[in-house]
Amino acid sequence: MKKIVKSEEYNLNEIFGKNKVDKWLKSYPILMNEDVKKWIVDKIDKYTDEGKLASGFNVPSYLKPLYQYCLYNKTNNPSDLLKEDIDQRNLRVKKYLKEFLMNGETTLDEVKELGFRKIPSEVSVRNSIQSRIKSFYSNRGSNVSYNLKSKKTGENKREITLTKDLIKKIQSNLESSNYRLICKCESQLGLRISDILDELTSGKYIVEKYKDRYFVRNFETQKRKVTINFMFFTKELQESFQANTGIDDLTKLELSDLFLSRNGKMISRNSYLARIKAIIKELGLKGNIKTHSFRKYYIGSIGKCANSLSDPRILSHFEGHESPYTDQSYLRLIKDIGSYYEEWVKTEKCVCIDCILIDKTNKEVLALKEENLKLKEQIDIVLKEKIEFEKDITQKIESIKEEIPSNNLESIKIFSEKIIGAIRDRNTPKTEFMQHSEEMSNEDHSIDLYTNVVVETLFDCARSELMNDPNFLKEFVSKIKPLI
């Protein structure tokens, strides 16, 4: 039996495309090194073991820190770093992390030579940079024991706490409808940004409806791989989906079509966050904000509803956290959509923002929209009249079927259809025939009266002896032609 080699299992060109891999090779030449390549392939293998697609693995986030470490040590062959004894490896890592990157005397120019844009924060050094370098060593069987104690990921000492009013202001200043929709999803579904842009749009899910709310069934969060059995949309959120997509029945919405830029690509989460940060600055607020801040708002808001729930334990499920509860009463609650909905709907009012967006549309555009609405109303009226008129004609034809020879019935139907066509066009000029109808009354003739005159004249002629006159059709056509 042939032995499966990981490099054969995961061909980087096939997963990511040759253009992208060539770009990485140009930016990070160490990818040509066999140890580095095998390390990356093993990380992708582990990544897919968690049920994720290989194409979602962020290769540069692993290559860049190791490449910078190689530049600092003046080597283009990472395999050389594996040959030292453990004491030398520890010393080399310590010198780079603590004595260089975390040394207060290190200058910006020094770190820029390694490809940094700014001097990395202590949190980045302890968590991200250190972990990537140690990962390479441990994967290739040359572990290091030196360790800077990690700090809590995402530490944010000046984090801004979001409130309904503040989220309203943020949404009102988000010009992009896609950005506003992301903001709504974060704050009213409690999802992480990766869940919204990657998982929700993955094509795995369809939108369903229960009572008057739409939902997604068995939504799996990316980070924790927790399944939310019924992820309901608040009324405010579903209205945002409808306004953003133009689709009223959201069961027909293709979620994979959401959050696309004009060129058809998924919008950038970095651009979205940059705009959020810019708005915070424009509002004159001091402090930091992350996309995760909206999820924290959601969790804090639904927590305030705990006393109104028949079983507050369900909040952990709403939050997308792995629940420790395994008793039957809890499991029935989260698996039965009726019971689930009754609990969820109690939290809806807590998270909704009821945001009033600032409409910055050009006044001329607004005027055109208003005119279009009026035209639509007029068209609806005409269509209603048309339907009633056609019904009236049908009834009249049925009422005189027995009086009209069968060979002439089809001609009457044809004339009737042509009359309908004329009456549809409300701009038809008044004709000799219409003038004749006006002489019959001094009142202003509405379309209904005009219709009545034409139809009654038609059927009067049909009932008369003219029906037997071979010149009847020619004479009637001459009268009716200007109308049709």
C-alpha positions as CSV (number, residue, x, y, z in Angstrom):
1,M,0.0,0.0,0.0
2,K,1.3,3.4,-0.9
3,K,2.2,5.7,2.0
4,I,0.3,9.0,1.9
5,V,2.7,11.9,2.2
6,K,1.3,15.2,3.6
7,S,2.9,17.3,0.9
8,E,0.9,15.2,-1.6
9,E,-2.3,15.6,0.4
10,Y,-2.0,19.4,0.4
11,N,-0.7,21.0,-2.7
12,L,-0.5,24.8,-2.0
13,N,-1.0,25.7,-5.6
14,E,-4.2,23.6,-5.8
15,I,-5.6,25.0,-2.5
16,F,-4.7,28.7,-2.9
17,G,-3.9,29.2,-6.6
18,K,-0.5,29.6,-8.2
19,N,-0.7,33.4,-8.3
20,K,-1.2,33.7,-4.5
21,V,1.5,31.1,-3.7
22,D,4.0,32.9,-6.1
23,K,3.2,36.2,-4.2
24,W,4.0,34.5,-0.9
25,L,7.2,33.1,-2.3
26,K,8.3,36.6,-3.4
27,S,7.4,38.1,0.0
28,Y,8.6,35.2,2.2
29,P,11.3,33.2,0.4
30,I,11.6,30.8,3.3
31,L,8.5,29.1,1.9
32,M,10.9,27.3,-0.5
33,N,12.5,25.6,2.5
34,E,11.3,22.1,3.0
35,D,11.1,22.3,6.7
36,V,8.9,25.4,6.4
37,K,6.8,23.9,3.7
38,K,6.1,20.8,5.8
39,W,5.4,22.9,8.9
40,I,2.8,24.9,6.9
41,V,1.2,21.7,5.5
42,D,1.0,20.2,9.0
43,K,-0.8,23.4,10.3
44,I,-3.3,23.2,7.4
45,D,-3.8,19.6,8.2
46,K,-4.6,20.4,11.8
47,Y,-6.8,23.3,10.7
48,T,-9.0,21.0,8.5
49,D,-9.3,18.5,11.3
50,E,-11.5,21.1,13.0
51,G,-13.9,20.9,10.1
52,K,-12.7,24.0,8.3
53,L,-11.8,24.4,4.6
54,A,-8.1,24.4,3.8
55,S,-8.4,27.5,1.7
56,G,-9.4,29.5,4.8
57,F,-6.0,29.0,6.5
58,N,-4.0,32.2,6.8
59,V,-0.6,31.2,5.6
60,P,1.1,34.7,5.8
61,S,0.2,35.0,9.5
62,Y,2.6,32.0,10.1
63,L,5.2,32.8,7.5
64,K,5.8,36.5,8.3
65,P,6.8,36.1,12.0
66,L,9.2,33.3,11.2
67,Y,10.6,35.2,8.2
68,Q,11.3,38.3,10.4
69,Y,13.0,36.0,12.9
70,C,15.2,34.7,10.2
71,L,16.1,38.2,9.0
72,Y,17.0,39.2,12.5
73,N,19.3,36.1,12.7
74,K,20.7,36.8,9.3
75,T,19.8,33.5,7.7
76,N,17.8,32.5,4.7
77,N,17.8,28.9,5.7
78,P,15.4,28.2,8.6
79,S,16.6,24.6,8.8
80,D,19.9,26.0,10.3
81,L,17.9,27.2,13.3
82,L,17.0,23.6,14.1
83,K,20.5,22.3,14.4
84,E,21.6,24.1,17.6
85,D,21.3,22.5,21.0
86,I,18.4,23.6,23.2
87,D,20.3,26.1,25.3
88,Q,21.4,28.0,22.1
89,R,17.9,27.8,20.7
90,N,16.4,29.2,24.0
91,L,19.0,32.0,24.0
92,R,18.4,32.9,20.4
93,V,14.6,33.2,20.9
94,K,15.0,35.1,24.2
95,K,17.4,37.6,22.5
96,Y,14.9,38.3,19.7
97,L,11.7,38.5,21.7
98,K,12.8,40.1,25.0
99,E,16.0,41.9,24.3
100,F,15.1,43.2,20.9
101,L,11.3,43.4,20.3
102,M,10.4,44.3,23.9
103,N,13.5,46.5,24.6
104,G,12.4,50.1,25.1
105,E,15.5,51.3,23.3
106,T,14.7,49.5,20.0
107,T,14.0,52.0,17.3
108,L,11.3,52.1,14.7
109,D,13.9,52.0,11.9
110,E,15.3,48.8,13.4
111,V,12.0,46.9,13.4
112,K,11.1,48.3,9.9
113,E,14.2,46.6,8.5
114,L,12.6,43.3,9.5
115,G,9.3,44.2,7.8
116,F,7.4,45.6,10.8
117,R,5.3,48.7,10.3
118,K,5.5,49.7,13.9
119,I,7.2,48.5,17.1
120,P,5.0,45.5,18.1
121,S,3.0,45.7,21.3
122,E,3.9,43.5,24.3
123,V,0.7,41.5,23.8
124,S,1.7,40.8,20.2
125,V,5.2,39.7,21.1
126,R,4.0,37.4,24.0
127,N,1.2,35.9,22.0
128,S,1.3,36.0,18.3
129,I,5.0,36.4,17.4
130,Q,6.3,34.0,20.0
131,S,3.7,31.3,19.3
132,R,4.6,31.3,15.5
133,I,8.3,30.9,16.1
134,K,7.8,28.2,18.8
135,S,5.4,26.4,16.5
136,F,8.0,26.0,13.8
137,Y,10.6,24.6,16.3
138,S,8.2,22.2,17.9
139,N,6.7,21.0,14.6
140,R,10.2,20.0,13.3
141,G,11.1,18.2,16.6
142,S,13.4,20.9,18.0
143,N,11.3,22.4,20.8
144,V,12.4,25.4,22.8
145,S,11.7,25.7,26.5
146,Y,12.1,29.5,26.8
147,N,8.7,31.1,27.3
148,L,7.4,34.6,27.8
149,K,4.1,34.3,29.8
150,S,1.3,35.0,27.4
151,K,-1.2,37.7,28.0
152,K,-4.9,37.5,27.5
153,T,-5.7,37.6,23.8
154,G,-7.4,40.8,22.8
155,E,-6.4,42.7,26.0
156,N,-7.9,46.2,25.6
157,K,-7.4,48.4,28.6
158,R,-9.2,51.4,27.1
159,E,-12.1,49.5,25.4
160,I,-15.2,51.5,24.7
161,T,-18.4,50.0,26.1
162,L,-21.1,50.1,23.5
163,T,-24.7,51.2,24.3
164,K,-27.8,51.4,22.1
165,D,-27.3,55.2,21.7
166,L,-23.7,54.8,20.7
167,I,-24.5,52.0,18.2
168,K,-27.2,54.2,16.7
169,K,-24.6,57.0,16.1
170,I,-22.1,54.5,14.6
171,Q,-24.7,53.1,12.3
172,S,-26.0,56.5,11.3
173,N,-22.5,57.4,10.1
174,L,-21.8,54.2,8.2
175,E,-22.4,55.2,4.6
176,S,-22.1,51.6,3.3
177,S,-25.2,49.5,3.5
178,N,-23.0,46.4,3.8
179,Y,-21.2,47.9,6.8
180,R,-24.5,48.8,8.4
181,L,-25.8,45.2,7.9
182,I,-22.6,43.8,9.4
183,C,-23.0,46.0,12.4
184,K,-26.6,44.8,12.8
185,C,-25.6,41.2,12.5
186,E,-22.9,41.6,15.1
187,S,-25.0,43.4,17.6
188,Q,-28.3,41.5,17.1
189,L,-27.0,38.0,16.4
190,G,-24.0,38.1,18.7
191,L,-21.7,36.7,16.0
192,R,-18.0,37.2,15.6
193,I,-16.8,38.9,12.4
194,S,-15.5,35.6,11.0
195,D,-18.9,34.0,11.5
196,I,-20.6,36.8,9.5
197,L,-18.3,37.2,6.6
198,D,-17.0,33.6,6.3
199,E,-19.5,31.2,7.8
200,L,-22.9,32.9,7.2
201,T,-22.0,33.3,3.5
202,S,-20.4,29.9,3.1
203,G,-23.4,28.5,1.2
204,K,-24.1,25.9,3.9
205,Y,-27.2,27.5,5.2
206,I,-30.7,28.5,4.0
207,V,-33.1,30.9,5.6
208,E,-36.3,29.5,7.0
209,K,-39.4,31.0,8.5
210,Y,-41.2,30.3,11.8
211,K,-44.3,32.4,12.7
212,D,-43.3,35.9,11.6
213,R,-39.5,35.6,12.1
214,Y,-36.8,34.2,9.8
215,F,-34.0,32.0,11.1
216,V,-31.0,29.9,10.1
217,R,-30.9,26.3,11.4
218,N,-27.9,24.6,13.0
219,F,-25.5,27.5,12.6
220,E,-21.9,26.5,13.5
221,T,-19.6,29.2,14.9
222,Q,-16.1,29.2,13.4
223,K,-14.0,29.8,16.5
224,R,-15.6,27.4,19.0
225,K,-17.4,25.1,16.6
226,V,-20.6,25.5,18.7
227,T,-23.9,24.8,16.9
228,I,-26.7,27.3,17.5
229,N,-29.9,25.3,16.8
230,F,-32.1,28.1,15.6
231,M,-30.5,31.5,14.9
232,F,-33.4,33.8,14.7
233,F,-33.3,37.3,13.1
234,T,-34.8,40.2,15.0
235,K,-37.5,42.1,13.2
236,E,-35.2,45.0,12.9
237,L,-32.5,42.8,11.4
238,Q,-34.8,41.1,8.9
239,E,-36.0,44.5,7.7
240,S,-32.4,45.4,7.1
241,F,-31.8,42.3,5.1
242,Q,-34.9,43.1,3.0
243,A,-33.9,46.7,2.5
244,N,-30.3,45.8,1.6
245,T,-31.2,42.9,-0.8
246,G,-34.6,44.0,-2.2
247,I,-36.0,40.6,-1.3
248,D,-39.1,40.6,0.9
249,D,-39.4,36.8,1.3
250,L,-36.0,36.0,3.0
251,T,-36.4,32.3,2.4
252,K,-35.5,33.2,-1.2
253,L,-32.3,35.0,-0.1
254,E,-29.0,33.5,-1.1
255,L,-26.8,34.2,1.9
256,S,-23.6,33.7,-0.2
257,D,-24.6,36.9,-2.1
258,L,-24.3,39.0,1.1
259,F,-21.5,41.5,1.8
260,L,-20.1,41.6,-1.7
261,S,-18.2,44.7,-3.0
262,R,-18.9,46.2,-6.4
263,N,-16.3,43.9,-8.0
264,G,-18.0,40.8,-6.6
265,K,-15.5,40.1,-3.8
266,M,-16.2,39.8,-0.1
267,I,-15.7,43.2,1.6
268,S,-12.7,43.6,3.8
269,R,-13.1,43.2,7.6
270,N,-10.1,45.4,8.0
271,S,-11.8,48.2,6.0
272,Y,-15.0,47.8,8.0
273,L,-13.1,48.0,11.3
274,A,-11.1,51.0,10.1
275,R,-14.3,52.9,9.3
276,I,-15.8,52.0,12.8
277,K,-12.6,53.3,14.4
278,A,-12.7,56.5,12.3
279,I,-16.4,57.1,13.4
280,I,-15.4,56.7,17.1
281,K,-12.7,59.4,16.5
282,E,-15.2,61.6,14.6
283,L,-17.6,61.4,17.6
284,G,-14.8,62.7,19.9
285,L,-14.6,59.5,22.0
286,K,-11.3,58.4,23.5
287,G,-10.7,54.7,23.7
288,N,-10.4,51.7,21.5
289,I,-13.1,49.6,19.8
290,K,-13.0,46.2,18.1
291,T,-15.5,44.3,16.1
292,H,-15.9,42.0,19.1
293,S,-17.2,45.0,21.0
294,F,-20.6,44.5,19.3
295,R,-20.7,40.8,20.4
296,K,-20.1,42.0,23.9
297,Y,-23.0,44.4,23.6
298,Y,-25.2,41.5,22.5
299,I,-24.2,39.2,25.4
300,G,-24.6,42.0,27.9
301,S,-28.0,43.0,26.5
302,I,-29.6,39.5,26.5
303,G,-28.2,38.9,30.0
304,K,-30.5,41.6,31.2
305,C,-33.5,39.5,30.2
306,A,-32.5,36.5,32.3
307,N,-35.3,37.1,34.9
308,S,-38.0,37.0,32.2
309,L,-36.9,33.6,30.9
310,S,-38.5,30.4,32.0
311,D,-35.0,28.8,31.9
312,P,-32.1,31.3,31.9
313,R,-29.7,28.6,31.1
314,I,-30.6,28.9,27.4
315,L,-28.7,32.2,27.3
316,S,-25.4,30.3,27.0
317,H,-26.9,28.7,23.8
318,F,-28.0,32.1,22.4
319,E,-24.5,33.4,23.0
320,G,-22.9,30.6,21.0
321,H,-21.1,29.1,24.1
322,E,-20.6,25.4,24.7
323,S,-23.3,24.6,27.3
324,P,-22.4,22.3,30.3
325,Y,-26.1,21.3,30.7
326,T,-27.1,17.8,29.6
327,D,-30.4,17.2,31.4
328,Q,-33.4,16.3,29.4
329,S,-35.4,19.4,30.2
330,Y,-32.7,21.7,28.9
331,L,-32.1,19.6,25.8
332,R,-35.8,19.6,25.0
333,L,-35.8,23.4,25.4
334,I,-33.1,24.0,22.8
335,K,-34.2,21.3,20.3
336,D,-37.9,22.2,20.2
337,I,-38.4,25.2,17.9
338,G,-41.6,26.3,19.6
339,S,-40.1,26.4,23.1
340,Y,-36.9,27.9,21.8
341,Y,-38.7,30.7,20.0
342,E,-40.8,31.6,23.0
343,E,-37.6,32.1,25.0
344,W,-35.7,33.9,22.3
345,V,-38.5,36.4,21.5
346,K,-38.2,37.7,25.1
347,T,-34.6,38.7,24.4
348,E,-35.4,40.4,21.1
349,K,-36.4,43.8,22.6
350,C,-33.2,43.9,24.6
351,V,-30.8,43.8,21.6
352,C,-32.7,45.8,19.0
353,I,-31.2,49.2,18.3
354,D,-34.1,50.7,16.4
355,C,-31.6,52.8,14.5
356,I,-32.8,55.7,12.4
357,L,-30.4,56.1,9.5
358,I,-29.4,59.5,8.2
359,D,-30.4,59.6,4.6
360,K,-27.7,61.5,2.7
361,T,-29.3,60.9,-0.7
362,N,-29.3,63.7,-3.2
363,K,-32.5,65.8,-3.1
364,E,-33.1,65.3,-6.8
365,V,-32.9,61.5,-6.3
366,L,-35.4,61.8,-3.5
367,A,-37.8,63.8,-5.7
368,L,-37.5,61.1,-8.4
369,K,-38.3,58.4,-5.8
370,E,-41.4,60.3,-4.7
371,E,-42.5,60.7,-8.3
372,N,-42.0,57.0,-8.9
373,L,-44.2,56.2,-5.9
374,K,-47.0,58.3,-7.3
375,L,-46.7,56.7,-10.7
376,K,-46.8,53.3,-9.1
377,E,-50.0,54.3,-7.3
378,Q,-51.5,55.5,-10.6
379,I,-50.5,52.3,-12.4
380,D,-52.1,50.2,-9.6
381,I,-55.3,52.1,-10.1
382,V,-55.3,51.6,-13.9
383,L,-54.6,47.9,-13.4
384,K,-57.5,47.6,-11.1
385,E,-59.8,49.3,-13.6
386,K,-58.5,47.1,-16.3
387,I,-59.2,43.9,-14.3
388,E,-62.7,45.2,-13.6
389,F,-63.3,46.2,-17.2
390,E,-62.2,42.8,-18.5
391,K,-64.5,41.1,-16.0
392,D,-67.4,43.3,-17.2
393,I,-66.7,42.5,-20.9
394,T,-66.7,38.7,-20.1
395,Q,-70.0,39.0,-18.3
396,K,-71.6,41.0,-21.2
397,I,-70.4,38.5,-23.8
398,E,-71.7,35.6,-21.7
399,S,-75.1,37.4,-21.3
400,I,-75.6,37.7,-25.1
401,K,-74.1,34.5,-26.3
402,E,-77.4,33.1,-27.3
403,E,-78.4,36.3,-29.2
404,I,-75.3,36.4,-31.4
405,P,-74.6,34.0,-34.2
406,S,-71.6,31.8,-33.2
407,N,-69.6,32.8,-36.3
408,N,-69.6,36.5,-35.1
409,L,-68.8,35.8,-31.4
410,E,-65.1,35.5,-32.0
411,S,-65.1,38.9,-33.9
412,I,-66.7,40.5,-30.8
413,K,-64.0,39.0,-28.6
414,I,-61.2,40.3,-30.8
415,F,-62.8,43.8,-30.9
416,S,-63.2,43.7,-27.1
417,E,-59.5,42.9,-26.6
418,K,-58.5,45.7,-28.9
419,I,-60.7,48.1,-27.0
420,I,-59.0,47.0,-23.8
421,G,-55.6,47.8,-25.4
422,A,-56.8,51.3,-26.3
423,I,-58.2,51.9,-22.8
424,R,-54.9,50.8,-21.2
425,D,-53.2,53.8,-22.8
426,R,-54.6,56.8,-20.9
427,N,-52.9,59.2,-23.2
428,T,-54.9,58.1,-26.3
429,P,-56.1,61.3,-28.1
430,K,-59.8,61.9,-28.1
431,T,-61.3,60.7,-31.4
432,E,-64.4,61.3,-33.4
433,F,-66.0,58.4,-31.6
434,M,-65.2,59.9,-28.1
435,Q,-66.6,63.2,-29.2
436,H,-69.8,61.5,-30.1
437,S,-69.9,60.1,-26.6
438,E,-69.4,63.5,-25.1
439,E,-72.4,64.9,-26.9
440,M,-74.5,62.4,-24.9
441,S,-73.6,64.2,-21.7
442,N,-72.3,67.5,-20.5
443,E,-70.5,65.9,-17.6
444,D,-66.8,65.3,-17.5
445,H,-66.2,61.8,-18.7
446,S,-64.0,59.6,-16.5
447,I,-62.3,56.5,-18.0
448,D,-65.1,54.4,-16.5
449,L,-67.7,56.4,-18.5
450,Y,-65.7,56.3,-21.7
451,T,-65.3,52.5,-21.3
452,N,-69.0,52.1,-20.7
453,V,-69.9,54.1,-23.8
454,V,-67.6,52.1,-26.1
455,V,-68.7,48.8,-24.7
456,E,-72.4,49.6,-24.7
457,T,-72.1,50.8,-28.3
458,L,-70.3,47.7,-29.3
459,F,-73.0,45.4,-27.9
460,D,-75.8,47.5,-29.2
461,C,-74.4,47.2,-32.7
462,A,-73.9,43.5,-32.1
463,R,-77.6,43.0,-31.2
464,S,-78.9,45.1,-34.1
465,E,-79.7,43.9,-37.5
466,L,-76.3,45.2,-38.6
467,M,-74.9,41.9,-37.5
468,N,-76.4,40.4,-40.6
469,D,-75.1,43.2,-42.8
470,P,-71.8,42.1,-44.6
471,N,-70.6,45.7,-44.3
472,F,-71.0,45.7,-40.5
473,L,-67.4,44.7,-39.7
474,K,-66.0,47.3,-42.1
475,E,-68.2,50.1,-40.7
476,F,-67.5,49.2,-37.1
477,V,-63.7,48.9,-37.7
478,S,-63.7,52.4,-39.3
479,K,-65.3,53.8,-36.1
480,I,-63.2,51.9,-33.6
481,K,-59.8,52.0,-35.4
482,P,-58.8,55.5,-34.1
483,L,-59.1,54.1,-30.6
484,I,-56.9,51.1,-31.1
